[in-house]
Amino acid sequence: MWMHCAFDAVASMIYLDYSGKMANGMPISMGVNENLDAISLLKEMNQYVYDTFDGVQTIAEESTGIYRVSKSVDAGGLGFGMKWMMGWMHDTLTYFKKNLSIENTIKMILTFSMTYAFTENFMLPFSHDEVVYGKQSLLYRMPGDEWPTICKFKVALLVTCLPTQVPNLYLWVANLGNPQKWNFQESLDWHLTQYEFHSGTQKLVKDLNLFYKNNPALYEKQFSPEGFTWIDYGDAENSVLAYIRKGHDTKNDLIVICNFTPLTRKFVIE
């Protein structure tokens, strides 16, 4: 059995003055703004979980620059198995809001996360916070008319599975391609699957999860720079990215080519 436990708002736990407010008037200890008791508790909890149970992952939603969130307690970390890559999420959503045929140079936003991708054991999320509380659905973040919007929506789901981190691809984030924001107080609108686009979105999420499971190059070296090699990250003119995902056996390596425009491209692999 495999299970994971995600911890929301970890930054609010570990900093006394997160968001500029002193938590409950607690004094700063030892001249630092960290909540030393909370940090000690998180370390003890993570160490106990991993020492006691198999097939478990603890995942931190942590958006600050605190170091070693996903490193072991023995190595000076907080002991979480993974950390949400919040910078990647915001960069990616910023990119897909653009008109890609006009502002194609913004594509470089998608490559920035690779400069720090291996500093933690990152998970790629589209957070629940991004599709609730008055924010638009994932589909409605895509500009343009119907066909380009749908294509970019599908590509946004696709890019969570192919970079060199763990994908966090849940059906509720895609919301069956519903133009309405996700309502966390109700179930998904399953009746929409009677329509081709919405049933296709459900199938896409299923297929992407199966594709990830069936291709070891996507997960065997997911936290190591040895698992990723750029082919081309500088083709901003055509909004194209190309790279290799590598596993333990080179015969299972995958070449990934992403075309972020509705234009047809031809590629030659030498």
C-alpha positions in Angstrom: 0.0 0.0 0.0 1.2 3.5 -0.9 -0.1 6.7 0.6 0.9 10.3 0.9 0.2 13.0 3.3 0.4 16.6 2.2 1.0 19.4 4.8 -0.6 22.8 3.9 1.0 26.2 4.8 4.2 24.8 6.2 5.7 28.3 6.0 3.1 29.5 8.5 4.3 26.7 10.9 8.0 27.3 10.7 8.1 31.2 10.7 6.9 33.3 13.6 6.5 36.3 11.4 5.2 34.8 8.2 3.3 37.3 6.1 4.6 40.0 8.4 2.6 39.0 11.4 4.0 37.7 14.6 2.2 34.4 15.4 0.1 34.8 18.6 2.5 37.4 19.9 5.2 34.7 20.4 8.6 36.2 21.0 11.5 35.6 18.6 13.7 32.9 20.1 17.5 33.0 20.0 17.5 36.0 17.7 15.8 34.1 14.8 12.3 34.4 13.3 11.9 30.6 13.1 9.5 28.7 15.3 12.0 26.3 16.8 9.3 24.2 18.5 7.4 23.7 15.2 10.5 22.8 13.3 11.5 20.3 16.0 8.0 18.8 15.8 8.0 18.5 12.0 11.4 16.8 12.1 10.3 14.4 14.8 7.1 13.6 13.0 8.8 13.0 9.6 11.5 10.8 11.2 8.9 8.7 13.0 6.7 8.3 9.9 9.6 7.1 7.7 11.1 4.9 10.4 7.7 3.3 11.1 5.9 2.9 7.8 6.7 1.7 4.3 5.2 3.2 1.1 4.6 6.6 2.7 5.4 10.1 1.5 5.0 13.3 3.4 4.8 16.4 1.2 5.3 20.0 2.2 3.4 22.9 0.6 6.2 25.4 1.4 6.7 28.6 -0.6 9.7 30.3 1.0 13.4 29.8 0.6 14.0 27.7 3.7 16.6 25.1 2.9 16.4 21.3 3.1 12.7 20.9 3.5 12.8 17.6 1.7 16.2 16.5 3.0 16.6 14.0 5.8 16.7 15.0 9.4 20.1 13.5 9.8 21.3 15.8 6.9 19.9 18.8 8.7 16.6 18.9 6.8 12.9 18.9 7.9 12.6 15.3 6.7 9.7 15.7 4.2 9.8 13.3 1.3 8.9 16.0 -1.2 8.3 19.7 -1.5 5.8 21.5 -3.8 7.6 23.5 -6.5 5.6 26.6 -6.1 7.9 28.7 -8.3 7.4 26.3 -11.2 3.6 26.5 -10.8 3.4 30.3 -10.8 5.9 30.5 -13.7 3.9 28.0 -15.7 0.5 29.5 -15.1 2.0 33.0 -15.9 3.2 31.5 -19.2 0.0 29.9 -20.2 -2.0 33.1 -19.6 0.0 34.7 -22.5 -0.9 34.7 -26.2 1.8 32.3 -27.1 1.9 33.2 -30.8 2.8 36.8 -29.9 4.7 36.7 -26.6 6.7 33.5 -27.4 9.8 34.8 -25.6 8.0 34.4 -22.3 8.6 30.7 -22.8 11.9 31.1 -21.0 9.9 31.3 -17.8 9.4 27.6 -18.1 13.1 26.9 -18.2 14.0 29.0 -15.1 13.0 26.3 -12.6 15.7 24.0 -13.9 18.3 26.3 -12.3 17.2 25.1 -8.9 15.3 21.9 -9.7 17.6 19.6 -7.8 18.0 21.6 -4.6 15.0 19.8 -3.1 12.9 16.7 -3.9 10.3 18.7 -5.8 6.8 17.8 -6.8 5.1 19.8 -9.6 1.7 21.0 -8.4 -1.2 22.9 -9.8 -2.4 23.9 -6.3 -6.0 23.8 -5.2 -5.6 27.5 -4.2 -5.2 28.4 -7.9 -8.6 27.2 -9.0 -10.8 28.4 -6.0 -11.4 31.6 -4.1 -12.6 33.7 -7.1 -9.7 32.5 -9.4 -10.4 31.2 -12.8 -10.5 27.5 -13.8 -7.4 26.1 -15.4 -9.2 26.1 -18.8 -10.2 29.7 -18.6 -6.6 30.8 -17.8 -5.8 30.0 -21.5 -6.3 33.0 -23.8 -7.6 32.8 -27.4 -10.6 31.3 -29.1 -11.9 27.7 -28.5 -9.4 25.5 -30.3 -6.1 27.1 -29.2 -7.5 27.4 -25.6 -8.3 23.7 -25.5 -4.9 22.8 -26.9 -3.0 24.9 -24.4 -5.2 23.5 -21.6 -4.1 20.0 -22.6 -0.5 21.0 -22.9 -0.6 22.5 -19.4 -1.7 19.1 -18.0 1.0 17.4 -20.1 3.9 19.5 -18.8 3.3 18.3 -15.3 4.3 14.8 -16.2 7.4 15.3 -18.3 9.9 17.5 -16.4 12.3 16.0 -13.9 10.1 16.2 -10.8 7.2 14.2 -9.5 3.8 15.2 -11.1 0.9 16.0 -8.9 -1.8 15.4 -11.5 -5.3 15.2 -10.0 -8.5 15.2 -11.9 -10.0 17.9 -9.8 -7.3 20.3 -10.9 -8.4 19.8 -14.5 -12.0 19.8 -13.3 -13.0 17.7 -16.3 -12.3 20.8 -18.4 -15.1 22.6 -16.7 -15.0 26.4 -17.5 -16.2 27.0 -13.9 -13.8 27.1 -11.0 -13.5 24.0 -8.8 -16.0 23.9 -6.0 -14.2 22.1 -3.1 -17.5 21.7 -1.2 -19.1 19.6 -4.0 -18.1 16.7 -6.1 -16.9 17.1 -9.7 -19.6 17.7 -12.3 -19.5 14.1 -13.6 -22.5 14.7 -15.8 -20.2 16.7 -18.1 -18.5 13.5 -19.3 -21.4 13.0 -21.6 -19.7 15.6 -23.8 -16.7 14.7 -25.8 -14.3 17.4 -24.6 -15.0 16.7 -20.9 -14.8 12.9 -21.2 -11.6 13.5 -23.2 -10.1 15.5 -20.3 -10.9 12.7 -17.9 -9.2 10.2 -20.3 -6.2 12.5 -20.8 -5.6 12.6 -17.0 -5.9 8.8 -16.8 -3.6 8.3 -19.8 -1.0 10.7 -18.4 -0.9 8.9 -15.1 -0.6 5.5 -16.8 2.1 6.9 -19.1 4.1 8.1 -16.1 3.8 4.7 -14.3 4.8 2.8 -17.4 7.9 4.8 -18.3 10.7 4.4 -15.7 12.8 7.2 -17.3 10.2 9.6 -15.8 10.8 8.6 -12.2 13.9 6.5 -11.7 16.2 9.5 -11.5 13.6 12.2 -10.9 15.6 13.9 -8.1 19.0 13.7 -9.8 20.5 15.9 -12.6 21.6 12.6 -14.2 17.9 12.1 -15.1 17.6 15.2 -17.3 19.5 16.6 -20.3 18.6 19.6 -22.4 18.5 19.2 -26.2 17.3 22.7 -26.9 16.0 25.3 -24.4 16.8 28.5 -26.3 14.3 28.3 -29.3 12.1 31.2 -28.0 11.3 32.2 -31.6 9.4 29.0 -32.2 8.3 28.4 -28.6 9.9 24.9 -28.5 11.6 23.0 -25.7 13.4 19.7 -26.2 15.1 17.5 -23.6 15.8 13.9 -22.6 14.5 12.1 -19.6 16.8 9.3 -18.4 16.4 6.2 -16.3 18.7 3.4 -15.1 18.5 1.7 -18.5 19.3 3.9 -21.5 17.0 1.9 -23.8 14.1 3.4 -21.8 15.2 7.0 -22.2 12.6 9.4 -23.6 13.1 12.4 -25.9 10.5 15.1 -25.1 9.7 17.8 -27.6 7.2 20.4 -26.6 5.6 22.8 -29.1 3.8 25.5 -27.2 2.0 27.1 -30.2 -0.9 26.0 -32.3 1.4 26.0 -35.3 2.7 22.8 -36.9 6.4 22.2 -36.5 8.7 19.7 -38.1 11.6 18.2 -36.0 14.7 16.5 -37.1 16.6 14.3 -34.5 20.2 13.7 -35.5 
